[in-house]
Amino acid sequence: EIHDAFSVCELMAVEDLSLAKKNTGASYVRNLFNTENRKINPRGGLIGAGHPLGATGIAQIVEITQQLQNKAEKRQISNAKKGLIHNMSAAATSSTVLVLES
């Protein structure tokens, strides 16, 4: 789950987390969308699922926990063993990253 309350946040995050090389975040995310690879933000991200201030991080933790417990139903990523939660606050001046594994 990558913080994407604003589209540009996801692009910056995939680059900063080294999921994509610098200046390739947009093409990386576009490829995930076009191939229907939902390994990042399988519930639709914050734009798709909502961004309840103060509860966003909890919702992200719930999603990753459900993925690791194989309880995410239609959103389930097969064989999920590790999950990353990335959240931003204070106008993107502060970030938190958690890694959970089963």
SVG drawing of the C-alpha trace seen along z (x, -y; Angstrom):
<svg xmlns="http://www.w3.org/2000/svg" viewBox="-14 -20 31 39">
<polyline fill="none" stroke="black" stroke-width="0.4" points="0.0,0.0 1.6,-3.2 0.3,-6.6 -1.4,-8.0 -3.9,-10.6 -2.6,-12.7 -1.4,-11.0 2.0,-12.5 2.6,-11.0 2.5,-7.4 5.0,-8.3 7.4,-9.8 7.0,-6.9 7.7,-4.2 10.9,-6.0 11.9,-6.8 11.2,-3.2 13.4,-2.0 10.6,-0.1 11.2,-2.2 14.3,-4.1 14.3,-7.8 12.2,-9.6 10.4,-6.3 7.7,-6.3 4.9,-7.3 5.7,-4.6 6.1,-2.1 2.7,-2.8 1.1,-3.0 2.5,0.4 1.0,1.9 -2.4,0.3 -2.3,1.5 -1.3,5.1 -3.8,5.1 -1.0,6.0 -2.5,5.0 0.5,5.8 0.6,2.1 -2.6,0.8 -4.8,3.8 -7.8,2.1 -7.5,-1.0 -5.1,-3.0 -6.2,-6.1 -7.7,-7.7 -9.9,-4.6 -10.7,-3.5 -10.8,-6.8 -8.4,-8.9 -10.0,-9.3 -7.5,-11.6 -6.2,-10.0 -7.4,-6.5 -5.5,-6.1 -2.6,-4.3 -4.9,-1.9 -6.8,-1.1 -3.5,-0.4 -2.4,2.0 -5.7,3.8 -5.3,4.3 -1.8,5.7 -2.8,7.9 -5.7,9.3 -3.4,10.0 -0.9,11.8 -3.7,13.9 -5.2,14.7 -8.4,12.9 -8.5,10.1 -11.1,11.9 -11.3,10.5 -8.2,8.2 -6.1,11.2 -2.5,11.2 -1.6,14.9 1.2,16.2 1.5,12.8 4.4,13.3 5.5,9.7 3.6,6.4 4.8,2.8 2.8,-0.1 3.9,-3.6 2.1,-6.6 2.8,-10.4 1.6,-13.2 2.1,-16.9 1.8,-17.9 4.3,-15.1 7.0,-16.3 6.9,-13.1 6.8,-9.5 6.4,-6.2 7.1,-2.8 6.2,0.5 7.1,4.0 4.9,6.9 5.4,10.5 3.7,13.8"/>
</svg>
